Amino acid sequence: MSSKSAEAGAFRGSRRWAMTTSLTIHYTISIFVLMSAASAFLYWELSRAILRQQQDYLHHKLQVLELLLHQKPLNVAGLEQETREEAGISGQSRSPFLLRVLDPGSRIVAETPDMGSTLPVAVFPTPEPQGERERSWRSPNGAEYLLASAAVTEGPPAAGAWRIQAALSTSLDEELLAHYRRDIAVVLLLGLVIAATVGAYITRRGLRPLANITHATERIGIQQLQERIEAGPWPKELASLAVALDSMLDRLQESFERLSQFSADLAHELRSPINNLIGETQVALSRERTAAEYARVLQSALEEHERLARMIDSMLFLAQADQARVATATVMLDVRAELNAVAEFYQALAEEQGVELVCEGRAALAADPLLLRRAISNLLSNALKYTPRGGRITLLATEVPFDGPTISVTDTGVGIPPEHVSRVGDRFYRVDTSRTDSAAGFGLGLAIVKSIMAIHGGRLLIDSSVGRGTIASLVFPAPVPPATT
């Protein structure tokens, strides 16, 4: 089932578009939409301008005839002359103009020659009283006209109204708009191609630094962890990415080196007890032994097995702590009581070694009691190992206002050289590099303390001077103040 899911995920991933393709498509669509909107607006403005020009022309001609109709007495000869002149002018024009005048009885008084065969009276709109009306009309032969009618009342209303009918051929204007539409389509098509080409070029050029960073990261492997992308002529956004990648590589290199060292240390630590077990077993089997001798061999083997078990338990705890899988039961604790409990457990050992053990201070904190005691025990155990007879170990609890509580374990022991202080919390790290004394531990105590403090959101601080002693402090986070309502 999981393999099928992985194959499906890989298939979906293979169908994803490259960033260059995606950006080019978005860029092209954006440019095409903008060009289309601009072209549509210009076309709309042009058609409106042509229509306004046609309407103004018709309105002007209607006004001329209305003035003639208002003359007293009626100048019929003037009307006929006006229609003939318009016929002559329209004959020379690319946009023919036609006029017709009808009396109140709907009889034709004057009209442009041949107008009746082209534009019958019935196709014109009925005018409003004392007003004008317009409409577009297409003739059976496909010619386009803008028609206008006007009503002119002479004398009493009962006498009826004269009608003026005017027509302007708009076929040439329609051809102009059709040609403009074709030009717009060609421009949009060419613009689409050019936008796609330019978009692809700009996108590839803009993403070239990203490709260079990709090639630089591809060169980095296990054997080249020391290589870095480094700051180059990158854009501002990619420069921060390069810095972040270099920081990540620094952390990876450090983690890899620690892991390699941890593997070597682990192999070394496991090899010693296993070699001891093998050597003792081989010696015991080399000849017949008494029951007491076999018992000594088994006792020694048990000690080595117990040491291995402690090491495995410690490593398991550290692994669970790294993955945040350590179960915790946080409660409010009296730190002084916890210090007294741990000191009481180690009191006999301290008296045997001639070391004075003292608990001081008071504080309260929220922590897991088992983990807290384990951390204090590890610090106290280390202090007892390196404090000579006649020395003193102080367990101190302090609580600073507006700051977190602190637990300090101070000894008057041999101290730690400065070059080792920053690494004493590493796993399997010991200042004594010989590692021949199995009773001295296996270098996981302080690593466990660091993990416990990380679980509680705190930190371990080490301050040491050679010959003067060491101060190991557990610094817990400041308590969160209660919310006010």
N, C-alpha and C positions, 0 to 999 in steps of 0.2 A: 504493500500500500504506500509506504513512504517513498519507494523508488518511483512509483507512478506519479506521485505528487511532485517529486523533484523533476521528473521529465516534463510534466505539465508546466511547472514553473519555468524551466529552461526554455520551453517552446514559447510561452508568453513573453519571456524576456527577449527572445530572438525577434519577435514581431514588433518590438518597440522601435520607434523611429530614432535615428541619430539626432543629436542636438542641432547639427548643421541643417539637416532636412527640416526639422520642426521650426527652427527660427526663420529659415528661408520661406517656408509656407506662410507663417504668420506675417512676416514682413510683406510678402507679395499680396496676401489678402488685404492687409491694411492699406497698402498703396492703391490697390485696385478699388477698394471701397471709397477712398478719398477721391480718386480720379472720377469714379462714377458719380459721386455726389456733386463734384464740381461741374462735370459735364451736364448733368441733369439740371443743375441750377442755371447754367449759362443757356441751355436750350430753352428752359422755361422763360427766362428773361427775354430771349430773342423772340420767341413766339408772342409774348405779351407786347413787346415793342411793335412788332408787325401788326398785331391786332389793333393796338391803340392808333397806329398810323392810319390803318384802313377806316376805323371808326371816325377818326377826326376828319378824314377826307369826305366820307359820306355825310357827316353832320354839316360840314361846310357847304356842300352842294345843296343839301336840303334847305339850309338857311337862305341861300341865294334864291331858290324858287319860292320859298315862303314870302320873301320880300316882294317878289314879282306879283304873287297872288294878292298881296295886301294893297297893291296899287289901285287907285280909283281914277278912271274906270279900269276894269281888268285888261291887262296888256297881254292879249292872247298871242300877238305877234312876237312879243318878247319871250314868251314861253317857248314858242316854236323855235325861235332863234337860239335860245339857250340849249335846247335839246339837240339842235343841229350842230352847234359849236362843240358840244360834248361828244357828239358822234365823230366829228372831225378830229378832235383831240385824242379820243380813245382809239381812233384808227391808227394814229401814229404811236400810241403807247403800247407797252408790252402787257399792260393790265387794263383791258377795255372797261369803260364805264358807261352805263346805260341809265336813262331817265325816262319817266313816264308821269303824266299829269292826268288825273281823272276828275271830272266834275262831280257834283253831289249825286247826279244820276248814274254814276259809274261809267260814263261815256269817256272815251279817250280824247282828250283835248290836244295833247302833244306827246310825242314819244320819240325816242331814238329809232332810226330806221332799222327794220328787221328785229326789233326787240320782241315783238309779239311771238315770233316763231321760236325764239330762244327762251324767253322768260314770260310765260303767261301771267295774267293778272292774279290768278288764284294761288300762285306759289308764294306770293309776298305775304308777310304777316299782317294781321289786322292791327292798325295803329291804335294807340290809346287816344282818347279824346284830348285834343290839344297837346299831343305828345308824339314820341317816336318809338318804334320797336325794330329790333334787328333779329336776324337769324342767318345761319349758314345753310347752304343748300347745294346739293350736287345734282347736276343735270343728267339726263339719261346717257349722254355721250361722255360723262365723267368729268366735265368741267366743274370747278369749284367757284361758288359765288358767295359774297356777303351781301345780303338783302336788307334793305331798310325801308320802312314806311313811315310817313308822317301825315297827320290830319290837320287841315287848316280850315277854320270856320270863318266864313264871310257872311255878314248880315245876321239875321236872327237865327237861333239854333234850329228852328223848324225848317229853315231853308236847306239844312244838311251841310256837310263838310266836304271840301276838296281833299283829294288824296294825292300825295306825291310818292312815287315808288322809284327807288334808286338801287342800282346793283353794281357791284364792283367785282370784277373777276379776280379771284385769289389763287388761280391755278399756278401762276409762276411763284407766288409766295410759298404755296404748298410744296412745289418742286424744290424751292430753296431749302425749306425745312427738312424735306426728305433727304436731300443731298447732305445737309448738315448732320442728320442722324447717321447716315452712312459714314461720314467722316469721323464722327464720334466713335462709332463702332470700331473703325480701323485704328483710331488712336488708342482706344481702350485695349484692343488686342495687342498692339505693339507695346503699349505701356505695360501690359501684363508680362510679356516676354522679357522686356528690358528690366522690369522690377525683379523678376525671378532671377535673371542673370546677375544683376547688381547685388541683390540680396544674398545670393549664394557666395559671391566674391567677398562681400563685406563680412558675412558671418564666418567664413573660413579664415579670413584674415584676423578677425577679432578673436576667434577661438584658437589661433595658432599658439599663443603662449600657454593655453591650457594643454594643448597637445605636447608642447615641449616639457611641461611639468610631468605629464603622463609618461613620456619617454624617460625622463630623469628618474621617476619612481620605479619604472620597470627594470632599471639597471641595478636597483638595490635588492640584495638577497642576503642570505645568511652569512656569506663570505664577504659581503660589502656593506655591512651595517654601519660602517663608519662614514660612508658617503652621505652627502646632504644635497638638497636642492639648492639651498642658499639663495640669498636675495639677488635678483637679477633685474633686467629691464622689464619687469612684469607690470601690468596695470595695477592700480591700487587694490582692487578686490583680490586679484590673484597673488599679489605680494603678501597680503595677510594670510592667504591660503598656504603659500609656500612656507611662511614662518610657522604656521600651525602644523604643517606636515613635518617640518624639521624638528619641532618640539616633540611631536609624536614619535619620530624616529629616535630622538634622544632617550625618551622613556622606554621605547622598545629595546634599544640597545642595552640600556641599563638593566631592564628586566631580563633580557636574554643572558647577559653576563652573570646576573645574580642566579638565574636558573641553572646556568652551566656550573657555576661555583657550588650551588646547592647540590646538584647531582654528584659532583666530585666529592663534596663533603659527606653527603649521604653514603656514597659507596665506601668512603674511608671509615666512617663511623660504624657501618655495618660489617665491614671486613674485620675489624679488631675483635669483636666478640665471637664472630663466626670462626676466625682463625684460632682463637683461644679454645673454643669448643672442639674444633678438629684436632688441635695439638694435644689437648688433655685426653681426648678419646683415643688417639693413636698411641699415646704413652700408656694409657691404661690397658690397651689391648695388646701391647707389645709382649707381655708375659703375664703369667698368673699373678693376681693380686689378692690381698686379704679383703675381708668384708669391710674393714675400717678404711682401707685405701679406696675401695670402690665408693664408699659413702662420701669420702672427701672429694672424689671426682664428681659425684652427683651433686654435692653441695656447691662446688665451684660452677658446675654447669647450670644449676638453678639460679645462681647469682647472675650469670651471663644472660640466661633467658629472661630473668626479671628486668635486666637492663634493656634488653631488646624490646620487651613489652612496654616499658616506660617510654622508650624512644618512639615506638609505633603509636602509642596513645597521644603523645605530644604532637607528632606529625599529623595525626588524624584531627586533633583539635585545631591546629593551625590551618589545615585544609578547609575545615568547616567554617572557621572564622573568616577566611578569605572569601568564601562564597556566601557569607552572611546566613549560615544555616545553624548557628549555635543558638539553642533555645535559652532565653533569658527570662528571669522572673524579677523584675525591678521593683524594689520596695524602698521605703525610707529607712535609713540605717543610722545608728549612732556610731560614728567612726571610732570613737575612743573604745567602745565595747568590742568592736571588731579587732582593733589593735591589741587589746588585752587578751582576747581569745587566741590570736596567732602567737603572741609573745609567750603565753602560758604553755603552748605546745612545744616551743623551742627553748623553754627556760632550762630544762635539764641539759640539753646539748650545750647551751651557752655557759652554764656553770662548769660543765666538764672541760670546756676549752678555756675557762678563765676569762670570759668576756661578760661585761656588765650589759644588761638588757633593760632599757628604760622606755616607757610610754608616756607621752606628754600631749597636751592640747586637747581641744574638743572641736567637733564639727559634725554636721549632718549632711547626708547626700542620698540621692536616689540611685541605687545600683543593685546588681544581682549579688546576693551575699556570698554564694559559692565562688563566683568568678572573682569578686573582690578579695576574698581570703586567699585564693590561689595566687593572685598577683602579689599581695603583700608577702605571702610565704616564699615566693620565688625571690623577691628582693631581699628578704631577711636571710634566706638560705645562702645567697651569694655573699652577703655581708659577713656571715659567720665563717665562710670559707677563707676569706681574705683579710680577716681581722686577727691580729696576733693576740696571744695571751696578755691580759692586762688592758685590753682595749675596751671600747665602749660603742654600743649601737643604740641609737635613739630613734624611736618611732614617733613621729610628730604629726598631729592633725591640726591644720590651720584653716580658717575660713575668713576670707577678706570680703568686706561689703562690696556689693556690685561685681563680685568676681566669683569664680568657681572654687569649691573646696579643694585642698591639696593635702596629699599624704606623702610624707618624706621619710626615707630610711637613710639615716646618716651613720657612717661608720668611721673609725679611726684606723682603717686598714692600710694596705700597701698602696692603694690608689691605682689609677689607670693612666698609662702614657697618653699624651694628647692625640697622637696619631691614631689611637684605637678607640677613642671615645665615640666617634660618629658611627662606628660599626659594631659596637658591642651588642646591639639589638638585632643584628642579622642572624639568620638561622645557621647553626653549627659554627658560629664564629666565636673563637676564644682567644684571649690575649696570649695564652700559652699555646704556641703553635706546635709544640712537640706532640701533644695529645697522647701522651703515654700513660697518664694517670687516669684510669677509668673511673676512679672514685670522684674525680673532679667534675663529673657530668659530661654532657655531650653538646652544650652550647645552644640549647633551645629555651632555656628559662626566660631570658629577657625577651626573646622573640614572642613567647606566649604572653608576657606582660604587655608588650606593644599591641598584640592582637586584642587582648581584653580591653585595653584603653580605647582602641579604635571602635570596638563594639559599643562602648559607653560614650563615644564622641569626645574622648579626652586624648591626652598624649603623655608619653614617658619622656622625662628630661633627666639627663645624666650630667653631673658636674663633679669632676674629679681632679685631684692633684696628687702626683706621685709622692709617696711618703706621708701624706697628710690625710688621706681618706677619700671617700666618695659619698656624694649625696644623690640618691635616686628619688625622683619626685613623680608622683602620680597626680597630674593636673586634670581635674574634671571640669566640664563646661559649667558656665554660670547658670543658675536656675532661671527658668523663664518666669517673669513676674505674672501674677494672676491678671486676667483680663478685667478691665473696669467697665461697668455698665452705666 
